[in-house]
Amino acid sequence: MARPAPSPLAIASLVAGLVVCCPIVPQIVAVTLGFMALSRIRAAEAAGGPAIGGRRLAIAGIALGAIGLVVQAVATERIGLVIRETFDRDLRQGVTAVLTVTDEPEARAALGSVSAASTLTPTDLLAFSEASRRRFGDPDGLSIISQVPTGDAFRQEISTAVVFGFVRDGRREERTGSVIAEVVTPFGRVLPTLRIIEISIAGGDGPDLRLAPPPPAASISGENAATADPPPPAP
């Protein structure tokens, strides 16, 4: 007795399950077509009509598709975790580099942690670092509280709520604040990183200390560059 011809759906399910170069879609197709093939095979057997083959092919396609979905889910979660860890590490290093600037060469080096789209200069970074030490003390760590994606389709940014640590006269104090950074993938790197756009430190009884590009058509230097507050309107 001749073996029944395999179901085209079963063959398609197996082929889709073997596709590993594309994520998610082929695996979903494999599982869907595999169950459709099994359903038609069972229906043909129940109706007593011509037999349809390909049961093993359909089961193999379902298994490959399901395994592929599980593997991709685990891989996606792992990659997301690595990216988050990279973002947190690069953000801490970048903010620390800015807050510990003490001279012009260090300020120029710290510009590597600043977004290329920013108009901040080494003078701005040096002024901000000096102002933070005068007001709060020496930097002593950074805790990340939460992160919220911002920006648009052309420029992806992340707004991070943080707690800054400072030491003054042997006492450690904490200040809340925020850091806005741009998501970029530098040449030669596989994973994206963060480049600082703005740093804001809560001033407590005084005004917040803010490092940000100056407003258009405004020239800000020294302490004003560190706070980056727009000048008051003329009366």
C-alpha positions, 0 to 999 in steps of 0.5 A: 500500500502506497504511503499517503502524500505528506500534507503541504502544511506539514512540510511548510511547518518544518521548513519554517521551523528550520529558519533561524536567521529571522526572529519570531515570525518563522517560529510562529508560522511553524507552530501555526502551520504544524497545528493546522496540518495535524488538524487536517490529518485528524479530520481526514482520518475521522471522515474516512477519506483519503489519508493525509501524511506528514504527521511527523513533519508537522510535529517536528515543525511545531517542536522546532518553532516552540524551541526557537521561540523559547531560545529567542525569548531567553536571548532577548531577555539576556541581551536586554539585561546586558544593555541595561548594565552597559547603560548604567555603567557608562552613565556612572562613569560619564557623570563621575568623569564630569563631576571630578574634572579639575583642570582643562585637560580633564575637561577635554577628556570628559567631553568623550562622555558628552553627546556629540550633539551637545554644544557644551565645552570643556569650560562648561564642564570645568565650571559645573564641576567646580560649582558642585564641589563648592556647593555640595562637596567631593563626589562620592558615588551615584545611585540610579533610581529609575529610567524613562525612554524619551526623545523621538524617532530620530534621537533616542534619549533616556531620562534617569532619576539618580541620587548623587553622593557627596562628601564634605568635611568627612560627612556624606550627603545625598542629593537627588537629581537627574541625568538626560543622555542620548543613546548612541552606538559608537563606531566599532562597538556592538552594544549602544551606550549613553552620552550625557546631554544634561545633568541636574542636581537638586540644590536644596534651599538654593537653586538646582545646579544644572549642566546643559547646553546654553539656550540659543542666542545666549552666551553663558560662562563660569557659574552661569554655564554650570547652572545653565539657567536662562537669563531673566527677561529684560523689564 
